[in-house]
Each structure stands twice: as C-alpha cells, then as structure tokens.
Amino acid sequence: MALQCGIVGLPNVGKSTLFNALTSAKALAANYPFATKDPNLGIITVPDARLDALSAIVNPEKVQPTTVEIVDIAGLIKGASQGEGLGNQFLANIREVDAILHVVRCFVDDNIIHVDGNVDPIRDKGIIDLELILKDLDTMDKRVDKFKKSAKGGDKEEGRKLDFALGLQAHLESEKPARSFEVDEGFEEVYRDLYLLTAKPILYVCNVDESSVMSGNEMTEKFKALVADEDAEVILISAGIEADIAELETKEERMEFVEEMGLSEPGVNRVIAASYKLLNLITYFTAGVKEVRAWTIVEGWKAPQAAGVIHTDFEKGFIRAEVIKYQDYVDLGSEAAVKEAGKMGVEGKEYVVTDGDIMHFRFNV
C-alpha cells in the first residue's frame, strides 16, 4: 500500500524522536529548529496479536507482518503559508500524505528550547491550523473563481458547485478546518477534488513527560477539551520513553521495560494502530506452512482487489476466494477443522473483505 501518514508539528515538539521510535530509524533529533529539512520516510511494522495466534497454530517457516509508511516532515512556524522558515517545503510535503499525525508538546523542560519561548500546546495547535487554513484559502480562491466562470452561462449544476465552494470558503475564513465542514450529499467528489490540507484525517499525539504518560496533565486536559468537537483521537505518549524502548534489542526486553514503567504496551503500538485506522486500512491474512502473512487493504475492498495486493495476476484471473473468519480458525485450531465444521466460505467477485479474514484465492491466467 502506498498510503502514508505524515508527522507534523512545530519545531522541537518531539516529531523526529517519535519517528525514530516508530520506525527504529535514526532521523536527526536535535535541540534546534529545522533539524528535519527533508522529509524522512519510514516503514512501520504494524503489531497484530492475531498474527502471533495464527503462527502458533500453523507453525510456519516464515511470519510476515504488514506495514504502513510514515513521513517525518520539517517543523512549521508562523508565516509558513507565506513561505517563512521551511513553509513552502512543509506545505508541499503535507499535501503528499494521506493523513496527519499532529504532535504537540505537553511537557516543560528548560533544557529543550521552544521555538516560541514557552510551552503552550493550544497556541501551538492554533499556529499549525491557521497556516494550513491560509493555504487552503489560497486554493479556494482559485477554485471559486473557476466555479464562477463555469456558472456564468446559467448551468444550474455549476451554480450549485459554486454555492458549495462559497460555503466551504466561508467555513475556512472562520478559521475552521475543512474536515469539520458538513459536505452535502452529492458534493463528495467536488470536495475530494479540492485536495485541501485541512480535509485530511488527523490524529493528535500529546508528547508528555514520564510522570504524565498514564493519566496526562493539566496541559493535556485542556488540549482534549479544545479538540472535543473534532472527529479526532488524542493519544498520550512520552517520546523519551519510546526512544528508550526502541533502543532495546529484543521483544522480551522491550516488554519487560514497558511493564516496569506500568504500561500495558509501548505507546508507539497505539500510535501505529490509530494511524492504520486513520488511513481506513484493514488486514487480511494468508496462512500456510511456508508463510503466515498479514496483508493491508482499504476497508470496503472486494475480494479481487484484495487478491491483487498479492499479485496483479490474482486480480486479473480471479475465480473465487475461500474465506475463514479469524475467530473460527482460532477456536477450531486448523484449516481442516474449519472445513469439517462447514465454516469455510466460498466467495465470488462481490465479496467485501472484512478485517481479520483468512483467505485463499483461486485464479486462472
């Protein structure tokens, strides 16, 4: 899958530290603005307990988890929409990603400078939002002019598009992101074709100190209240703790460290799972003695499209899919037992794959 999440935020909020923990990459994490000039691309392994359970049953030669791409984008400052700092580059990079992980700093540390002098996550969010909205307004100005020209001839459909665009423009002018605009039925395609930055789905990651990672602090509570009306999840994470976890060599060492910290799992696992959901992705599995593997598809895809992720020939020559539900496989303990119980489905081209399906494709080329 080519879908990507982009990590954004002001300089020195912990973006690159989080990126390193997520990917075990070594992007430069430095105590000065614009340490990240060019976007860093990382491939994240998606943790999935179901893969472990299937592997325990099948005992395959190889286990292959699925992945998602993440991009660490340069820090943004006031005036980015007019090209300040690395503004033009930042906005171009964010336009390329499919969803946004917005990191806000919610801890005080005199040893880590803040680009605006003091820590205020609400102000910081406002800076990012405003710069993206200003860029979207530039886009809308051009689109509104285009719709006005198209509607001059009296075409009612073009007139309706113009009315829609003017409503969205007014929404942005009130400093509200496009994602909170109610899109009337029939205008979904018009909305998508605008490619607005603030229309992208978003996840907020509050970077906190070690003592606040479980229950948060005064800053995170105020931040959650601020975004309560947005269709967005807020995750608390200590990028410093996650960096320490990422340095450990084995899964056992990492889990021991996590337990010592009083956590149930690494914070990055929650961020990855939320990112996967944000991109509207789901997982199906193939299970055999050679390999148990997780595959990424977009929610709503039908069986032939899902087959095409393995190989284009599978989609072109698709005949049928043999489908086992994950829970049936685990409860009954083997593919043979599932077949014997009559719980293996044989599905055609219109079957919509669901998360956790275990699939085997029949095709002819």
N, C-alpha and C positions, 0 to 999 in steps of 0.2 A: 504494500500500500504506500502511496506517495503522500498521504495526508500528514501535515505537520502541525505541531504546537510551537508557538514562539514565546519565549520568556521575555517579558518586558518589565520596565520599572525605571525609576531614577537611578543615577549612578550610586554605587556603594550601598545598595539595599540587600545584597546577597545573591544576586542573579547568577553570577558565574560560579559561586560556591555551591549553590543548589544544582546548577547544571552539571558540575563535576560529580556531585553525589549521585545524581540521577543516572549518569552515563558512565561513571568511573573514568571519564576523560580527564584531561588536565588543562582545561582552559585557564588562561591567566586570571587569577582572582587577586586584585591589588587594591590598596587603600588610596586610590586616587581616581578622579572622574575619567571616563572614556578608556578604561583599561581594555574594554572589549570594543575594538574599532570595526573589525569584520565579524559577521555573524559566525558562530561556531555551530556546526551541525553534529548532533549526536544520535546514536541509535540506542534506544532504551529497551531492555528486555522486560516484557510485561509479566509480572509474577501472577501465577494462577495455580491455586491449590488443586484444581481439577486435573491439571496435567500430571501432578505428582501422584494423585489417586489412580489415574489410568495407567501410569507407568508401573505402579506397584502391582497392578493386576496382570498387565501384559508382559512385563519384564523385557522390554525391547533392547535392541543393541544401541539405540540412539534415542535421545529425547530432545526435541527442538521446540523451544517456546516461541511465541510470536513477539513482534517488536513494534515500536512506534517511533517516529522521528521527532526530535525536538531541536529547536534553534535558540541559541543564546544571542540576543540582539543587543546592540550597543545601547547604553543608558541615554535617556532622553532628558532634556532640560527645557525650561521656559523658552518659548520662541522657536521651538523645533519646526513648527508649521511654516515659519518664515526662513528656515534654514539655519537657525542658531545651533551651535555645537555640531553634532553629527545628525541634525534633524532630518535633512533630506534622505540620508542613508537609512536612518532609523525607520522613517515612514515607508520607504521603498521596501525594506526588509519585512516590515509587519504586513504589508499588502500581500506578500507572497505566502504567508502562513494561513492555515485554516481555522485556527483557534488561538486564544491568548491565555497565557499564564501570567497574571499580573502580580509581581512580588512587591509587597510593601514592608518597610522596616518598622517593627513594633518593639524595638528594644533600644535602650540607651547605653552607649559605650563611648566614653571620651576618647578612646584610642582609635575609634573608627569615625572618620570625619563624615559629615553630611553635607551634601552639595549646597543646601540652603541654610546651613548653620545649626539647625536643631531638628529633632525627630518629631514629625507630625504626619502620621500616615493618611489622615483625612486630607490635609493640604496636598500631600504628595499624589494621592489618587486624583485630586482635582486638577493638578498640573497635567498629568498624563491624559485624562479625559478631555480637557479643554483643547490640548494640542491636536488630538485625533479628531475631535469635533470640528475644529477650524479647518483641518484638511478636508474633511467630508463636506463642509460647506463650500469649499472651492469646487469640489466635484459636483455638488448640487447646483451651483450657479451655472455651470456649463450645461448640465442636463436640463435645467428649467428653460434655458434659452433655446435649446434644441426642441423641447416639447412645445414651446410657444410657437416656433416656426412651423412645426408639423400641424398644430391645431388651427393655424390661420385660415386654412381652406374650409373650415367648418366640419371637419371629420370628428364625429362625436367620440369615437374611441380614443383618438389622440387628445381630445379635450378632457376626457376622464383621466388619462395618464398625467396630463398637466396638473389637474386638481390634486391628484395623489402626490405628485412631486412637490407641489407647493405646500401641502400639509406636512410632508416629511421635512422639508426645508425649515418650516416654522418650528417644528419639534426640535431640530438641531440648534436653531437660533436661541431656543430657550435653555441651551446647554444640557440637553438630554441626549444620551447615545441612541443611535438608530435601533439598537436591539430592543429598546423599550417602546418603540413605536408600534402601534397596532396596525398590522397590514390587513386591509380588507380583502375578502375572498375575490380571487380573480387578478390580484395585483402581485402575487407572489413572485412571478417571473420578472416583472418590472423591477421589483425590489432587489432580487438577486443580481440582476444585470447592472445595478449601480455600483457593486463591489465596494461598498462603504467599509471603512476601517472599523467603525463602532457598531457594525452589524455582526461582527464576528463573535461567536460564543466565547465566554470568558470564565476563568477560574481565578479566584483571589487566593494568594498564598501569603499569609502573615508570618514573616520571619521574626521569631521571638527568642528571648534568652532561655537558657536551660530550665530555669525555675518556672517558666510560664508555658512550657510546651504541652502540659496536660490540660490546664484549665484556662489559659490565657491570662490577660492582664487588663488594666484599665483602657489601654490603647486599643486592644483587640475588641473589647466590648463595644466601644464607641464606633469602631470600624464596622462591626457586624450590624449595628443599628443603622448605620449610614446606607448599607447596601441591602437592607432587608427587603426592599421593594424590587430589587433586581432579580432576574432569573439566573442567579449565580451562586455557586458553592464557595464557602470560605474554609480553608484548611490552615491549621496552625502547625508550624514546623520550625525547628531550630536548625538552620543550615549548618551551624557549627557542629552540632551533634551528628548530623547526617554525614558531614565530611569525615568525622572520626570513624563512623561506621564503615564508610566506603574504603577506608584505608586497611581494614581487616581483610585477611586473605580468604577465609572460608565462611561458608554459610553458618556453620555451627558457632564460630567466633562472633559473627555479627549478631546472631540471635541471643547469645549469652550477654553481649553488651547491651542489647535492646532491653532484655529482661532486667538487667542491673539498673537501667535507667527508669524502670517502672512502666515501660511501654509494651504494647502487645505486638507491634510490628514496626519496622522502620517507617518514618514519616514519608520517605520517598515512595513507598508502596502505595500509600493513599493518594499521593500526587499523581502517580502513574495511572492508577485505576480511574481517578477522576478525569485525567487527560483523555484516556481511552473513551470514556463515556462522553466527554465533551465533543470529541470528533465523530460521535454517533457510530462507533465501531462495536462490533461483537466478534466472538471467537467461535469457530467450529473446529473439530478435531478429526484427525485420521489416526487410527490405531492398528498397528501390526507388529509382528516380531522384529522387523527391520527398524521400524521407527514409530514412535508416538509423537505426533506433531500438532501444534496449535496454528490455526490459520486465521488471519484477520480479514474481515469483510465489513461492508457498510450495512447497518441494520436495514432490513427491508429487501435485501438482495434475494433473488430467486436462485434455485439450485444450479442452473447453467452458469450464471455469473460467479457463484462461489467456486464451481469447478474450474473456472478459468484462472483463478488465482494460483492453482497448482500448475496448470499448463494451458495455453490457449487452445490446444487440440481437444482438451477435455470439454471446453465450452462449445467449440465448433461441432464436435461429433457427439454431443451429449445424448444419451439414450434414457437413462434413469439414474436415480440416486437411492441407495439403500441407507436408511437413516435409523439410528438408535439414539434414544434420549439418554442423556448422561446419567440420570438417576437410575434408569433401568439397568444400564451397564454396570454401575457400581453395586446396585442391590443384588443383581443376579450373578455377577462375578466373571462373566465371559461372554464373548460374542455368540458362542454355541448355545449357551444357556438362554440368551435373549431370543435367539431364533426358535429354540424349542418351546419357549413360552409364548411365541407368536407376537412378540413385541418389536420386531424389526419392520419398519415401514418401507414400502417401495413407492417412491415419489417421482412425479414427472416434472416437466419444464416449468410448471406454475407454482411449484412448492416454494414457499418463503422460508428460508433457513432461519432457525432460532438459535439463540446463544446457547452453546454447550452441545449442540448436535454432534454426534459422531457419524461420519459419513464415508461411504464408499461409492465411487462413481463408475458407472458403466458407460463406455463411449465407443464410437466407431469412426475411424478416419481413413 
